[in-house]
Amino acid sequence: MIDVNTLIFDLGGVIVDLAPERTLEAFAQLSGKPASEVLKINATNPAFHAFETGQISAMDFRNAVRNTLHVQAGDAEIDRCWNAMLLGIPDRKLDMLMRLRKHFTTIALSNTNSIHLSYINEVILKGQRLDDYFHHAHYSHDLGLRKPDPAIYELVLQMHQLSPENAFFLDDNADNIAAATGVGMQAVLIRHPDEVIELFRNYA
C-alpha cells in the first residue's frame, strides 16, 4: 500500500500513450525535410516552450511552425501533425483513475498546451473532460511554468495546502522525478506505459 494521501500524475507516457516520433515524421512529410532536420529545428525553436507555458497563443504557435518549417499549411494540418503523437488513453487507465479517487486526492500535473488538451478531450475522450478523472488538474500552459522547474511543484503543493511528504508523484521523465523529490515529494519513474496499472492493481 502507498502511504500518502495525494497522487500527482504526469499525463504523457503515464496516462496518455505517446509516440513523439509520429509528430516528428508528420512534420517531416509536411515540410519535405528529413526528420533529423525537423528535430534539430524543433529543439531550437523557442515557440514550443513558449506555447507550453502559455506565453503565446495557439495561433502564434501555428505561425511559428509555418515560419520555421517554411510551409503554407492550414491550421487543421498543423494541428494534425502536432497531435499525431497522442495515441490514446486505454480504458483500463481511465477506470484506474476513477477507482483511485476513492482512496486518494488525485491531481494531474502535465507539461502540455491548448491544442493537445483540446484533442484529448474532443477526440480521444469523445467529448468528455480529462479534468473529470482527477480531483484537480493543472497544466503548464495555464500555470505559466513547466516541469522540471521546482516552482511548478511548489505552486501545486501550495494551492492545495499539501505537505510534500504526503504526495506521491508519477512521471516518465527522470528530470521531472528528480525535481519532485527535490521539493520533498515521494516519486516514481514510470518506464513503461503499463507500469502505472501494475502499481495500483490492489486498489479496487
Buried (B, 14 or more C-beta within 10 A) or exposed (E): EBEBEBBBBBBBBBBBBBEEEBBBBBBBEBBEBEBEEBBEBBEEBEBBEBBBBBBBEBEEBBBBBBEBBEBEBEEEBBBBBBBBBBBEBBEEBBEBBEEBBEBBBBBBBBBBBBBBBEBBBEEBBEEEEBBEBBBBBBBBBBBEBBBBBBBBBBBBBEEBEBEBEBBBBBBBBEEBBBBBBEBBBBBBBBEEBEBBBEBBEEEE
